[in-house]
Amino acid sequence: MNILITNDDGITAKGIQIIARRLQNSHNILVVAPDSQKSASSHSITLMNPLIVKKEKIEGIDAPCFSVSGTPVDCTKIAITTIASEKIDIVVSGINDGFNLGTDVIYSGTVSAAVEGALNNTPAIALSCDGNEESYEIAADYAEKILNKIRSEKIGNTVLNVNIPSISKDKLKGLKVCKIGERNYNNVYVEVEKSDDNVVYKITGAPDDAMQDNTDVDMIKEGYITVTPLHYDLTNFNLITKVENILEK
């Protein structure tokens, strides 16, 4: 398969190096990633400034590698439409240092880079873990398994959002395909600097997970690798008729 590997942690991040080294053994890979940390970029793109694309050399990776002076979505878009010499079969985004569970997917640059693949008619996988060395290796293992299982299937313009629990490999309970849950944050803006002209704040806080059965937020706590099929169509189909009755009559 021709695989585009990208992320939001930057071209030098450990996660992208681990997945690239693993997948290059059995696939044709192209690595295109931001030139610096771009976490929580969501689906932003660069409109007002030119993009600088630079060839990079990553130890242990023989495939072409490029950094981009833009967002994760910029990386996917320019890779698929301009940099790649052959059609990309699938986008692999990650391995992210940090979970992308529940409503995290709204903010996530990792997930958005994958969604951009879907917008360009290319299926994608987003990989996330806790940043632990063993978790990265588990993510790479399961990425290979998932790719082998779906390579002959037509999953369309779908993103598979994959999260690895914070447990050792021997304690994994398996893999669960599930819906996203709710993951709200008790965000606090802490004042770190103040002058006569302005105040500087830093965001802190911790997730406040809503307990819902059979969601990714729930299943990962039970020791399962979670996989959630995502699609960029945000239409609330359950409410179409109700809203139509309210507004069109």
C-alpha positions in Angstrom: 0.0 0.0 0.0 1.0 3.6 -0.6 0.7 5.2 2.9 1.0 8.8 3.9 2.3 9.2 7.5 1.6 12.5 9.3 1.0 13.8 12.8 0.4 16.9 14.8 3.4 16.5 17.2 5.9 17.4 14.5 8.4 15.7 12.2 10.9 14.9 15.1 8.3 13.3 17.4 9.0 9.8 18.6 5.5 8.5 17.6 5.9 9.3 13.9 9.3 7.8 13.8 8.1 4.5 15.4 5.2 4.1 13.1 7.2 5.0 10.0 10.0 2.6 10.8 7.5 -0.2 11.3 5.4 0.4 8.2 8.2 1.0 5.8 9.1 -2.7 6.0 5.9 -3.8 4.2 4.5 -0.6 2.6 5.6 2.3 0.4 5.5 5.2 2.8 5.7 9.0 2.5 6.3 11.1 5.7 4.9 14.6 5.7 4.5 16.3 9.1 4.6 19.8 10.7 8.0 21.4 11.3 7.0 21.9 14.9 4.5 20.9 17.6 0.9 21.6 16.4 -1.3 19.9 18.9 -4.9 21.0 19.2 -4.8 22.6 15.7 -8.2 21.1 14.9 -9.0 21.4 11.2 -7.2 24.8 10.6 -5.4 25.4 7.4 -2.9 28.1 6.4 -4.4 30.7 4.1 -2.4 33.9 4.4 1.2 32.7 4.4 3.1 30.5 2.0 3.9 27.0 3.1 7.6 26.0 3.3 8.2 22.3 2.5 11.6 21.0 3.4 13.2 17.7 2.8 14.1 15.9 6.1 16.3 12.9 7.0 15.0 10.8 9.9 17.3 8.1 11.3 16.2 4.6 10.4 13.7 5.8 7.7 14.6 5.3 4.0 11.4 6.7 2.6 11.0 10.4 1.5 10.4 12.7 4.5 9.2 16.3 4.5 8.4 19.0 7.0 5.8 21.6 6.4 5.6 25.1 8.0 1.8 24.7 8.5 -0.8 22.7 10.3 -1.4 18.9 10.3 -4.3 19.4 7.8 -1.9 21.4 5.5 0.4 18.4 5.6 -2.2 15.9 4.5 -3.6 18.2 1.9 -0.3 19.2 0.2 1.0 15.6 0.5 -2.0 14.0 -1.3 -2.4 16.8 -3.9 1.2 17.8 -4.6 4.1 15.9 -3.0 3.0 12.3 -3.5 4.2 10.9 -6.8 1.7 8.1 -6.6 -1.9 7.9 -5.4 -2.1 7.5 -1.6 -4.1 4.5 -0.5 -4.5 5.4 3.2 -3.4 8.1 5.6 -1.9 7.1 9.0 -1.8 10.0 11.5 0.2 9.6 14.7 1.3 8.0 16.8 0.0 10.8 19.0 1.5 11.5 22.4 -1.8 11.7 24.3 -5.3 10.2 23.9 -7.9 11.5 21.4 -11.0 10.1 23.0 -14.6 11.3 22.9 -15.0 15.0 22.2 -11.2 15.4 22.0 -11.6 14.6 18.3 -13.1 18.1 17.8 -9.8 19.7 18.8 -7.3 17.1 17.7 -4.8 17.9 15.0 -4.0 14.2 14.8 -7.6 13.3 14.0 -8.1 16.3 11.7 -5.1 15.3 9.6 -6.8 12.0 9.2 -10.1 13.6 8.4 -8.5 15.6 5.7 -7.5 12.4 4.0 -11.2 11.4 4.0 -12.1 14.7 2.5 -9.7 13.8 -0.3 -11.4 10.4 -0.8 -8.6 8.6 1.1 -9.4 6.5 4.1 -7.4 7.1 7.2 -6.3 5.9 10.6 -5.6 8.2 13.6 -3.4 6.6 16.3 -3.1 7.9 19.9 -1.6 6.6 23.1 -0.3 7.9 26.5 3.3 8.5 25.1 4.7 5.5 27.0 7.4 3.5 25.1 5.4 0.3 25.3 2.2 2.0 24.2 3.9 3.3 21.1 4.9 -0.2 20.2 1.4 -1.6 20.9 0.0 1.2 18.6 2.4 0.2 15.9 1.5 -3.5 16.3 -2.2 -2.8 16.0 -1.8 -0.4 13.1 -0.2 -3.2 11.1 -3.0 -5.6 12.1 -5.7 -3.1 11.1 -4.1 -2.2 7.8 -3.8 -5.9 7.0 -7.5 -6.5 7.7 -8.8 -3.5 5.8 -6.4 -3.4 2.8 -8.8 -5.5 0.7 -12.0 -3.8 2.1 -13.7 -0.7 0.9 -14.2 1.5 3.9 -14.7 4.6 1.9 -13.9 8.1 3.2 -13.8 6.9 6.8 -11.4 7.6 9.6 -10.7 4.9 12.1 -9.8 6.6 15.4 -7.6 4.3 17.5 -6.6 4.8 21.1 -4.3 2.5 23.2 -4.9 2.1 26.9 -2.3 2.8 29.6 -1.6 -0.8 30.4 1.1 -3.4 29.5 0.6 -5.5 26.5 0.0 -8.7 28.5 -3.0 -7.0 30.2 -4.8 -5.9 27.1 -8.3 -7.3 26.8 -8.5 -6.9 23.1 -10.0 -4.4 20.6 -13.4 -2.8 20.8 -15.2 -0.9 18.0 -17.3 1.7 19.7 -18.8 5.1 19.5 -17.2 8.2 20.9 -18.1 9.3 24.4 -18.2 12.7 26.1 -14.9 14.1 27.4 -15.2 17.5 29.0 -12.4 19.4 30.7 -12.4 21.3 33.9 -10.3 24.0 32.2 -8.8 26.7 34.4 -7.1 29.8 33.0 -4.2 30.6 35.4 -2.7 34.0 35.4 1.1 33.7 34.8 2.1 37.3 34.0 0.6 40.7 34.3 1.5 44.2 33.2 -0.3 47.5 32.8 -1.2 46.6 29.3 -2.2 43.0 29.4 -2.6 39.8 31.4 -1.1 36.4 30.3 -3.0 33.3 31.0 -2.1 29.6 30.7 -4.8 26.9 30.3 -4.7 24.0 32.8 -7.2 21.4 33.9 -8.1 17.7 33.7 -10.7 15.7 31.8 -14.0 15.1 33.4 -15.3 12.1 31.6 -19.0 11.3 31.5 -19.6 7.7 32.2 -21.4 6.1 29.3 -21.4 2.4 28.5 -19.8 1.1 25.3 -18.0 4.4 24.4 -14.3 4.9 23.7 -14.0 6.8 27.0 -15.5 3.8 28.8 -13.8 0.9 27.0 -10.3 2.3 27.2 -10.6 2.4 31.0 -11.7 -1.3 30.9 -8.4 -2.2 29.2 -9.5 -2.3 25.5 -7.9 -0.7 22.5 -10.8 1.4 21.1 -11.6 2.0 17.4 -14.2 4.5 16.4 -15.2 5.0 12.7 -15.5 8.7 12.2 -17.0 10.7 9.3 -16.8 14.4 8.5 -20.6 14.7 7.9 -21.7 16.3 11.2 -25.4 16.3 10.3 -27.6 15.3 13.2 -29.9 13.0 11.2 -32.1 12.3 14.3 -33.2 15.9 14.3 -33.6 16.7 10.6 -37.3 16.1 10.6 -37.9 17.9 13.9 -36.0 21.0 12.8 -37.7 20.9 9.4 -41.1 20.9 11.1 -40.1 23.8 13.3 -38.6 26.0 10.7 -40.2 25.1 7.4 -43.9 25.1 8.5 
